[in-house]
Amino acid sequence: MTNEQIQYSINTGFLTLTFKEKLTHYSIVYMSILLGVFFLGYTLYLNLFSGKEIDKTILIPVTAISIGIIFYFIQKNRLKFKVIDSNLDNFTIKTLLRETCRELKWTKEFENDNVVVARTHPSTFSDSWGEQITIILNGHKILINSICDTKKQDSLISAGRNSKNIYVIIKRIKKTVTNNSNRCTSLKKL
């Protein structure tokens, strides 16, 4: 991720994708709309040039285009970051993320001072092509996103894997915060 993409993601609250990643992520949208436009043209051609009135067959392309529009909003919503507040420093969070990647066998694709992008590589017979997990550290805020892997074929469903990835990270961060506050309380009592 470039600094511009990171800043844009922080400002908008949505994961920024490259052109190629957008093609993969929104492929169901493009397919539905293109199919609808094709059938719309074909229906209009058949009806208008044959002198018939437009009949119920117009519902096929209208439905396909409508489904494409609905999928656009679904896919757009999947790019939204889950934002949590944390008083942990970047070193502690990065250590936590390294341990999480190692334990869950995520491959780190990109890492800098404020960003970690990891990918999962499920088995062939899994119900997922894989996921792309993006974590941005912005002061006391942690932005977390998990979407279907944009380097592989897009899938409509992740069988709950994206939500699980986000949940695992949030759970581990909260556990670390709780452990740190318990240590501080113990030190104050001494």
PyMOL commands that set and color helices and strands:
alter all, ss='L'
color gray80, all
select helices_A, chain A and resi 3-12+19-25+27-49+56-78+90-104+161-189
alter helices_A, ss='H'
color red, helices_A
select strands_A, chain A and resi 82-85+107-111+115-119+131-138+141-148
alter strands_A, ss='S'
color yellow, strands_A
deselect
rebuild
show_as cartoon
